[in-house]
Amino acid sequence: MTTSHQSIIGRQPVVNDKQEIIGYEFFFRKESAGSDTPFAEDIQTCARILSTTMDEMHESWLLGQQLAFINVDHVMLNSEFLELMPAEKTVLEIVHQVDVTPEIIARCQALKAAKFRIALDNPQRHAHLEALLPLADYIKLDMRDVDIATASAWLKKYQKPGCRLIAEKVEQNAQFKSLQEAGYQQFQGYFYARPENLNAKVINPSFEGVLNLLNLVSQEADNRDIENGFKRDTTLSYKLLRYINSVGFGLSCEVQSIGHALTILGRNQLYRWLTLLMVTAGNNSTSPALMKTSITRGRLTELLGEPFFDKKDRDNLFVVGVFSLLDVMLKVPMEDILEKLQLPEPIVDALTQRSSIFGPFLKLTEACEDANSDQILHLAEMLQLNPEKVNQCHMEALAWTEKLGV
């Protein structure tokens, strides 16, 4: 398998005028410059950045008040994954490509209310960002090829109570000193530290392990079963304990048991965290578009069967939809995967033969995916579903996956 290009996650310190680290900016860059990034890959990369940030900031958050500055585009800004971060220690840097609509302003206001901080990416060069100035806690100003008179004018224009300016791309010690004398107090650039690549440090759990746990959570399994699921995957256990101990849950003592961590986290937050891990699991060889399709399949299959099944079987429909692409994702025959997962017989029959009580709903989901009108009408009639209702379910499933941020 060949990879056309890869995202590299980078990290660079942000320092004060005493050159003490106050935080780190996390960002991604392409190995092949100028390559077009598909929309779905942005989501996967964003998920990887959040997951990496939580891992890398662990010690910094435990030992002090250092901040994580994260570049966010409109996809990441609207993702529910953001809520997994410790709000009071996270600065969301709105990149200049974001179209500042009333919806974006409202989302930023909501994030501020939740105690996140907002940074703006060079509003002096991207005037549309100035609509967010009243919400800004930090403003980044690019100092490449900028004389001190211009830098001083920006300081006068943008400095206000409650908002700090960060002089970035500062490359020489002499420039640092002159900006410091002009009144700048926070800095970022090569004069202090070059960006550090973090890819080699990232430990990802197995895709199969995360899916197994998502399956247990969606079926409202007992906490003991979920705990055992974690214990079967060392990486997952390690990530859960690091997450619960580093993300600022306000805990007075370190959580050392998986059971205790699950109690504190709660099912909704656990489900969201596992979904984040699913996007970043394994070796990232799974196409982000395929990942998105599998989760949409799960939701659509569940919605189509909603009038016919109780809660437990609706959860099984979700599992059928999500797992129906596992063979393609893992490049392993479906029978081999199912041997390891030990799922109920009706789920196995639906996945292998499109039979059992769940099979027709999966077939209808696949017909919707292929936009096969004849098949949609035939299956809808067989299941006594109105075609308009089927279409509505499809739209709802797509919207749900977008909201989830996958």
N, C-alpha and C positions, 0 to 999 in steps of 0.2 A: 504494500500500500504506500503510495507517495503522498506527501503533504505539500501543497502549493505554497503555503505561507503559514506562519505561526505567530501568535500574539505573545509578546514577552511582557511580563508584569515587572514594572520598575518601581523603585522607591528612592526618594531623595529627602534629606532632612530639611526642615524649616527651622531657622535659628533666630535668636534675639540679638540685640546689639552687643551682648557679651559673648556671642557665638555659642550660647548654650542651646541645645536642641529643645524646641517647644513642641515639635510634632514631625510627622513624615507625610509627604505627598505620595500617594499610590496612583499609578497610571499604567496604561498599556501602550505599546508601540509595535508596529509591524516589522517583521524581519525583512520583508520585501517592501520597500518604500513605494508608495503610490498605488498599492493594490486596493481594489474595491472590496470593502467588507460587506458581506450580506447582512441584512437586518438581523436575522436570527443569530448570527455569530456575535453580534454586539451583545446580545442578551447573555450568551454563554460566557463571553469575556468578562462582562460586568459581574456575573455570578462568581467567576474565578477570582476577580479582584476583591470582592467582599470576603470570600472564604479565606483568601491569602492574607488580607488585612487583619482579620480576626486572629489568625494564627500568629502573624508577625508582630502584632501590637501587644500580644499577651503579656510579656514581661514589662513593657513600657506602661501599660495600664495598671498593672499590679503595683509597680514601684512609684508611680507619680501620675501627673495629670496631663501627660503628653497627648496630643491630638492626632487623629488620623484625617488627613485631607484626601478626599476621594473625588476624582473627576467624574461628573455625572452628565450624561446627555439626556434627551427627553425620554428615552426608553428606561434608563435606570432611575430617573427622577420619579417616574410613575410606577416603578416596581415595588411590590409589597416586600421584596427582599430587604429593602432599606431598613425596614422596621426591626430587622434582626441585629442591627448595629446599636451600640450604646449611644444614645442621642447626644448626651452631654459631652461626649468625647469625640464626636464625629463632625467634621466640617465638609459640607457638600459643595464642591467647586463647580458652579454652573459653567460648562464650556460654551464658547462663543457661538457654536453651531446651533444652540438651542433657540428656537423661535419663541420669543416671549409673548405668549398668548394670555388672555385672562385666565384660562385653565391652569397654565404654568404658574402664574402669579398666585392663584388660589392654592395650588399644591405646595408652593414654597411657604406660604403663610401657615398652612397646616403643619408642615414639617418644623417650622420655627416654633409653633405652639407646642409641639412635642419635644422641644428643647434641642433640636438639631441647630447647627450654625450654618450660615450661608456665606460662600465666597464667590466673587465674580471674577471672571477671566478677562482681564484687560478691557474694561468698558471704555477707556480712552480711545481704543481702536475699533470698538464694536458698539456703536451708540445705542443699538436696540437693548443692550443689557442695562442701560441706565434706568429703565422702568423698574428694575429690581433694587436700585440703590437704597430705598428706605428699609429693605430687609437685610442688607449686607452687614455681616459681622467682620468680614475680611474682603479686601480688594487686592488682587494680584496685578502688578504693573511690570511689564516686560522692559528691562533696562538695556537691552542690546542697542548699541548705536544711539543712545540717548544722552544729551548733554545735561549738565547739572541744573541749568536754568529751566529746562523743560521738566526735569524730575521735580524741581521745587514747585513749579506751577501745578503739577499733578497733585502734589502733597496738599497745596492750598485748596485745590478744587475738591478733592475727595475726602480729606480727613474730617471726621465729625465724631462726636461722642459715641462710644459704643462700637465704632468701626475702626479696624486696624489695617494699615496698608503694608503689603509685603512686596518688597523690591525683589523681583525674580530675574533669572538669567544674569545674575551678577557674577562676572567671570574673573575679575582682578581684585586683589586686595586694595589697591589704590581707589578703585571705584567704590568698594565697600566703605572705605573710610570717608570719602567725600559725600556719599549718600547718608551715612551716619551723622555727619556734621550738619547736613541739610535738615535732619529731623526724622529720617526713617529709622524705625526701631526693629523691623523684622525682615529677614532676608532669606533668599534661596538661590543657590547657584553653584557653579563649578569652583568658585573661590574657596568654598567650604568642603563640598563633597560632590563627586560625580554620581549620577544615578546608579543604583545597584540593582542588578538583575536577580529576581527571586525564584525563577522557575525551578532551579535545581532543589530548592528547599521545600517545595510544596509536596505534601504527602496526601494522596487521594485514596479514599476507601474504594472497595470493590463495588462496581455497578450493581452486581447481583445482591450484595449485602444491603445496599440502600433500598433497592426495590423490595426486598423481603421485609424490611422494617416498615416501609410505606404501606405494604400490604397489611401488616399486622395492625398498624395505627388506623388504617381506613376501616378495618373490620372490628374496631374497638376491642382489640384483644386485651387480655389481662396484663397489667404492668409487669408481672413476672415473666410472661412470654416475651414481651418487648425487651426486657432487661437481658434475657438469655440471647435474644437476637443480637444485641450489642456485644455481648461477651464472645460471640462467635467471630466477631470482626474486630481485631485489636485496633486497627486504624480508626474505626468508628467510635470505639470506646474512648480512645485518646482524644479525638476531636470533640466529642461531647463534653468531656471533663474540662478540656481547655476552654471551650465556649462558655460553659456555665460559670467557670471561675474567673474569666477575663472580661466579660462583656459588661461588667458593672451592674450586676443584679442587686448590688448593695448588701452582699452577704458578709456576715461578720467572721465567718470561718470558711476554710477551703472545703469544697465538696469533694469527697474521695470515692463515693460509691455511685454506681450507675443508677441504682434505685432512687437515691436521694435526688440526683440530678433530674430524673424523669418527673418526680413529684414537683420540684420547683418550676420546671419548664412548662408543664401543662401540655395537653394534647394538641391544641391549635398551633402553639409556637413550635412544638416538636415536628408537626406535619410540615410547617413552612420551612423549618431548618433542614429537614430531610429532603425536601424538594430542591432547596438550594444545592445540597450535596449531590443530588441526582444529576444536576446539570454539570457538576464538576467531577463526577466519579470516574473511576477507571483511569484510562490513559488519555482521555479526551479525544479518542478516535471516533466516537459516535457523532454523526452529523447533527448539529444543533437543530436543523430543520426536521430531522427524523425524530429527535427527542420531543420537539414541540408537537409533531403529528401524533406521537404515541399518547401524550397527555391529553390532547384534544380528543383522540379516539376514546379514551377512558371516560371523559366527561360526557361525550355525546352518547355513548352506549348506555351510560347511567341515566341520562335524561330521557332517552327513548323508552327505557323500561320502567321509568318512574310510576306511571299509572298502574302497573301490573304487579309490582313487587314491594315487599316490606323493606325496612332500612338495611338489614343484613344482606339481602339479595341485591339491593341496589349497589351496595359496596362491592359485591362480587362482580357486578356488571362493570364497574369502574376498573377493577383488576383485569377483567377479560380484555377490555379495550386497551389499557396500558400495556399489558403483556403480549398483545397480539403482534407486536413488532420486535419482540425480544430476539427472535432468531436472526432478524436482519441486523439489529444493533450489535449483538454479540458475535455474529457470524458463526453460530453454532446451531445445529438442528434443533427444532422446537422440542422434540422428544427428549433430547439430552438435558435441556434446560429444565423441563418439567419433572424429570427424575429427581433433581436436586431440590426443587421448591416444594414438593409434596402438597399440591393444591387439591381442593375438593374435586371429585370426579366430574360434576357438571361444568366446572371451569376448564378442566383438561379437555373434555369432549368439545367444548366450544372453540378452544384454541387449536385443536388438532383436526377436527372434522367439521367445524361450524355447525355442530349439532347441539343437543340438549336444550334446556329451556332458554339458555343464554345465546345460543348460536345465531338464531335469526336476527337478534338485535345487533350483533357484531357484523353480520352480513349487510344489514341496512346502513350501519355506520360506514362500512367500506364503500358501499354504493354512493353515499353522500360525498365521500372523499373523492371518488372518481367522477362525480357529477353524471352518473349513469341514470338518466331519467326513467328509462323503462324499468330498470331493476328497482329503483326507488318506489315507483308507483306500485309495482307488483308486490314488493315486500311490505309496503305500508298498508296495502289492501289486506294482505294475509294477516297482518298484526292488528288490523282494524284501527290504524292510525291515519288521521287526516294529513295529506301531503303538506298542507300549510303548517301544521304542527311540527312535522318533521323538519321543515325548513327553519322554523323558529328555534327548535332545539339545536340545529347546526350553528346558527348565528350565536346563540347563547353559549355554546361550548367554545367557540372561537374566542368570544369576548372574555370568558372565564380564564382561558389559558393566557391571554394577553395580560389580564389583571394580575394573575399569579406571577407574571414576570419571567416565565420560562421561555 
